Amino acid sequence: PLFYMNDTSRDIIEVINEFNAKEVKAAYTYDAGPNAAIYIQQQHMEDCLKTLVKNFCPEGFDPKDFVYDPMGLSSFSMGKSAKSVAGASGFDYTKLPDSGVKMIIVTKVGSGAVVTEKSS
């Protein structure tokens, strides 16, 4: 059988379940692979990010490089002068364990599908 989730996938589930111990604040889902998508409302985002950074950010690594927030939605945002990619500080992501979290990407749900006119 194929197992798409790995040890880190299961670790993420455990961390989110602990985060939700007193109140459900976050939800996780997986595509056909080990990558988690975590859904959370704005009022719980900072606490969730801090929890994820505490559990998964490599020791000695700047959390502002580990958390990629190009829209400036959190305190981890690198701001308008930010370099365009996470890890711009020169951290070598290839040195992380294969099953480890490489980065956290902060984004938001958009407005949905848009009908556009066919261009001529």
C-alpha positions in Angstrom: 0.0 0.0 0.0 1.0 3.6 -0.5 1.3 5.9 2.5 1.3 9.6 1.5 1.6 10.9 5.0 5.0 10.8 6.8 6.1 11.2 10.4 6.1 15.0 10.1 2.5 14.8 8.7 1.5 12.9 11.8 3.4 15.3 14.1 1.5 18.2 12.6 -1.8 16.5 13.3 -0.7 16.0 16.9 0.4 19.6 17.4 -2.9 20.9 15.9 -4.9 18.5 18.1 -3.0 19.8 21.2 -3.6 23.4 20.0 -7.3 22.6 19.8 -7.4 20.9 23.3 -9.8 23.5 24.9 -11.4 24.9 21.8 -11.4 24.0 18.1 -9.4 26.9 16.5 -7.6 25.2 13.6 -8.3 22.5 11.1 -5.9 20.6 8.9 -6.2 18.7 5.6 -3.8 17.0 3.3 -3.7 16.6 -0.5 -2.5 13.4 -2.0 0.9 13.9 -0.2 2.4 14.8 3.1 1.9 18.5 2.9 -0.6 20.0 5.4 -2.9 22.9 4.8 -4.0 24.4 8.1 -7.2 26.6 8.1 -7.6 29.1 10.9 -9.5 32.2 11.6 -7.5 35.5 11.9 -8.0 35.8 15.6 -6.2 32.6 16.3 -3.5 32.9 13.6 -0.7 34.4 15.7 -1.1 31.7 18.4 -1.2 29.0 15.8 1.9 30.3 14.0 3.8 30.6 17.3 2.9 27.0 18.1 4.0 25.7 14.7 7.2 27.7 14.8 8.0 26.4 18.4 7.5 22.8 17.2 8.9 22.8 13.7 11.3 25.7 13.1 14.9 24.5 13.0 17.0 25.4 16.0 19.0 28.6 15.5 16.9 29.6 12.4 15.2 32.9 12.1 11.4 32.3 12.3 10.9 35.2 9.9 12.6 33.1 7.2 10.8 29.9 8.2 7.4 31.6 8.0 6.7 33.1 4.5 4.1 35.8 4.8 4.3 37.9 1.6 0.8 39.5 2.2 1.9 40.8 5.7 -0.9 39.0 7.5 1.0 38.1 10.6 3.8 39.4 12.9 6.1 37.1 11.0 5.8 39.3 7.9 9.1 40.5 6.6 7.4 43.7 5.4 7.4 45.6 2.1 11.2 45.6 1.9 11.2 41.8 2.3 13.2 39.7 -0.1 11.0 37.8 -2.5 11.5 34.3 -1.1 11.5 32.6 2.2 15.0 31.6 3.2 16.5 34.7 1.6 19.0 34.8 4.6 20.9 32.0 2.9 19.6 29.1 5.0 20.1 25.8 3.0 16.7 24.1 3.1 18.3 20.9 1.6 20.1 20.3 5.0 16.7 19.8 6.8 15.6 16.2 7.2 13.6 14.9 4.2 10.5 14.5 6.4 10.8 17.9 8.1 8.8 21.0 7.6 10.6 23.2 5.1 8.6 26.4 5.6 5.2 27.7 6.7 3.3 29.8 4.1 0.7 32.3 5.3 -2.0 33.2 2.9 -5.8 33.8 2.9 -8.8 32.6 1.1 -9.6 34.6 -1.9 -12.9 35.9 -3.3 -13.4 32.7 -5.3 -13.8 32.0 -9.0 -14.1 34.9 -11.4 -15.7 34.9 -14.9 -13.5 36.7 -17.4 -14.1 37.7 -20.9 -12.4 35.8 -23.7 -9.7 38.1 -25.2 -9.6 38.5 -29.0 
